[in-house]
Amino acid sequence: MTRLIAAAAAPAPLWNSFEAAVRQTFRSMTAPAAEASVFESLDREQARIRQSSRMWLVG
């Protein structure tokens, strides 16, 4: 009977997913900082999208 109870209680998959979540969180918190050029290119792209959407609304 104890063999059935021990076989039924397999917490390994739960522990593995929890461990993977903790690792992913740690990786995201320790990611290297982005350079200023990345933010500049994002700003340019957002400005381009805003401008084209205004033209679409007007046109």
C-alpha positions in Angstrom: 0.0 0.0 0.0 2.8 2.4 0.7 4.2 1.7 -2.7 1.0 3.0 -4.3 1.0 6.1 -2.3 4.6 6.8 -3.1 4.0 6.3 -6.8 1.0 8.5 -6.8 2.8 11.5 -5.2 5.2 12.6 -8.0 5.9 16.3 -7.4 8.8 16.4 -9.8 6.9 18.0 -12.8 5.6 20.7 -10.5 9.0 21.4 -9.0 10.6 21.5 -12.5 8.1 24.0 -13.8 8.6 26.1 -10.6 12.3 26.0 -11.0 12.1 26.9 -14.7 9.9 29.9 -13.8 12.4 31.1 -11.1 15.3 30.7 -13.6 13.4 32.7 -16.3 12.6 35.5 -13.8 16.2 35.7 -12.7 17.3 35.8 -16.3 14.9 38.6 -17.1 16.0 40.6 -14.1 19.7 40.3 -14.9 19.4 41.0 -18.6 22.0 43.5 -19.9 20.8 47.1 -20.3 19.9 48.3 -23.8 22.0 50.9 -25.5 20.6 54.4 -26.3 20.6 53.6 -30.0 18.0 51.0 -29.5 15.7 53.5 -27.8 16.3 56.1 -30.5 15.4 53.6 -33.2 12.2 52.7 -31.3 11.3 56.4 -31.0 11.9 56.9 -34.8 9.7 53.9 -35.6 6.9 55.0 -33.3 7.0 58.5 -34.8 6.8 57.0 -38.3 3.8 54.9 -37.3 2.1 57.9 -35.7 2.7 60.0 -38.8 1.4 57.3 -41.2 -1.7 56.7 -39.1 -2.5 60.5 -39.1 -2.2 60.5 -42.9 -4.5 57.5 -43.0 -7.1 59.3 -40.8 -6.9 62.5 -42.9 -6.8 60.8 -46.3 
